[in-house]
Amino acid sequence: MPEICRFLGIIIRMFPESGIQHHRPHFHVKYQEHYATYGIDPIEVIAGSLPTRQHRFVEAWAELHRKELMRDWNLLISGEEPLPIEPLRQ
């Protein structure tokens, strides 16, 4: 499962899911024992949940990197590996 970014204990991944047709661009987030899936356009939680603080960090990061997220999505659906994206800076 390709990791595209890591910051403040948050891990962002984007990967193909075998046998599932993707209808909406999205990415997966892990923070400790919490998991969430975020849609890219619009940036919103579509499954799972994170603590409020980490959710806000992920939203801010995704807004800043929406173009790169879409680039990675397009790479992924064309069979290529997504590229790393810069982490959120404090």
Long-range contacts (C-beta under 8 A, 24 or more apart in sequence): 1-28, 2-81, 2-82, 3-84, 4-72, 4-82, 4-83, 4-84, 4-85, 5-61, 5-65, 5-84, 5-85, 5-86, 5-87, 6-87, 7-57, 7-61, 7-87, 7-88, 8-54, 8-57, 8-88, 8-90, 9-54, 10-50, 10-54, 10-57, 10-58, 12-58, 12-61, 12-85, 14-69, 14-72, 14-73, 14-76, 14-82, 15-76, 16-76, 16-77, 22-77, 25-69, 25-70, 25-73, 26-73, 27-62, 27-69, 27-72, 29-54, 29-58, 38-62, 40-66, 40-69, 40-70, 40-73, 41-66, 41-70, 57-88, 60-88, 61-87, 61-88, 64-88
